[in-house]
Amino acid sequence: MSRRPDTWLSPLVALAVLVLAGMQTVGALGVTGAYGWQPDPVLVAVPPAYTAVDRALALGDSHLALDDVRDPFRTRAAPPSRAAGPAARPRVNPPAVPAAPVLTAIVWDSDPRALVRWKDREWTIREGGLFDEFQVTSISRDQVSLRRGEATLVLLRRNPGD
C-alpha cells in the first residue's frame, strides 16, 4: 500500500461528502418529525382576513360559518336581483377576422423567397412551402400567391413611393 498523500486524498474527500450528506439528511428528517421527535412549533402570524377561518380551525368546528368569510373570487358586491321578467341576452361579439398577410420583401434569385408578416410574426417562405394555414403557390418579382383551402390570395409588392 502506498503512503503518498495523493492516494488518500480522493477517499478522504468522498468520506467528507458522505458524512455531510448524511448529516443534512438526518437533520431534514428530524425537522419533519419522521423519527418521532417533536420539531419546535413555528409561530405564524395570521392575516386579519383569515381570522375567522383560523378560529374555526382552532375550535375543530367541521361546519365553518361562512358568514364571516369573504368570497375571494368576488371583487364587488353582488348586483341586486331583478324582478321576474325576460332575461337579457348576453352580447356576443363576432370573432375578429384576422387581417391578410403583408408582403414585406421578395428576394429574387435562383431560389426565390419572400418575407411575409402574419399574426405578429415574420415568415420566410419559398415556393411550394407551407406557413401557418397557407400554401405558397408561386413567387414572382412583384407578387406572392398563397392558397388557403380553395381560396387564392395574391400579395403584391408595395412600391417604395407608396
N, C-alpha and C positions, 0 to 999 in steps of 0.2 A: 504494500500500500504506500502511495506517495504522500509525503508530508508537505507538499508545496501548498501555499495559501490559495492559489487559483483553482485547485481541485476541490476545495471545500467551500468556496465562495458561492457557487450556484446552489448547492444543497442548503446552505445557511439562509440564503435569500428565499428559497422555496419554503423553508420551515417558518420563517418570519411571516411570509404572506399567509400561510396556512393558519398560524396562530391568530393573526389579525382578523382573518375571515371568520374563524371560529368565535372569537370574542364578539364581533359585530352580530353574528347570528344569535348567540346566546342572549346578548343584550336586547335585540329586537324581539325575540320570543318572550323574554321576561316582561317587556313593556306591554305586550299584547295579553299577558296573563296565561300563556299557553302552559306554563309549568305549575299553575295553581297559585302562583304568587299574586298578590293583590297589587296592581300598579297604583301609584299615587293618583288620587282623583284630580282631574283637570277642571278648574272652575271656569265657566264660560258665562260672559255677560249676555243676557237675553235682551234683544232689542224690544222696545215697547210694543211694537206691532204684534209680537208673538207671546205676550204675557198671558193671554187667555189660553192659548194652546199649552204653554209651559205649565200653567196652573192645573189644567185638566190632566196633563200627563203626570204631574206630581201626585195628584189625588188618585190616579189609577182609574179615572172615570172612562168607561168604554163608550159612553154616549156623550160626545163632545157637544157642548152648547154652541151652536153656530151663530147665535145672535150677536156675540161679541166679536166674531171674526169677520174681517173684511174680505170680500172676494178679490183675489189678486188679479183676476183676468178682466175685471170691470174697471174702466177708467173714470167713469162718471155715473151719476145716479141713473137708475132705470127710467125711461120715459113713462109718463103716466099712460095707463092703459086706456084705449079708446072704447067708446060705447060700441055695441054691436052694430056693424054696418059692413058695407062692402070693403073687402081687403084691398089695399093699394097694391098694384102690381109693381114689382121691383123693376127699375130701369135697367135695361140690358144694353150695354154698349156693343156695337158690332166690332168684331176683331179688326185690328189695324191691318190694312193691306200693306205689305212691305213694298218699298219703292223698288224700281227696277235697278239692276246693277249698273254701275257707272264705269265706262271705259276710261282708264287713266292714261295708258300708254300702249303703243304697239312696237315691238322690237322685230324689225323685218330683216331676216337673213335666210339661210337655207332651212332653218327650223324656226319658223315664226312663232313668237309668243306674245302674249298681251297681259297687261296688268289691269285687273278689274276690282273695283271697290264694291263690296256687298256685305251687308249686315255688320258694319263697323270692322271690316277686316279686308286686307289686301290679298288678292288671289293672283298667283301667276299661273296662267293657263296656256295650253297648247292645243292645236287642232286634234280632234278625236278624244280629248281628255274629258274628265268629269270634274265639276266643282259644285259643292253643295247639291242642289237638285237639278243642275243644268248639265247638258251635254254640249260640248263645243263642236259645232259642225264645221265652221270654216273661219279662217283669219286671213284678211286681206290687208292691203296698205291703209285702208280708210275705215274698215269696219270689222266687227266680230259678230258671227251668227251663233246664237245659242238656241237649244231646243229644250223645252220643259214639257214632258208629256207629248201632246200633239201640237202645242203652240210653239211658234218660232219667234224669237226676239232678236232684233238686229240692233247692235250698239254701234253708234257712229263716233268717229274720232272728232273731237272738238277742235276747231281751228284756233290758233293762238290769239287771234284778234277778237274772238267771241267773249 
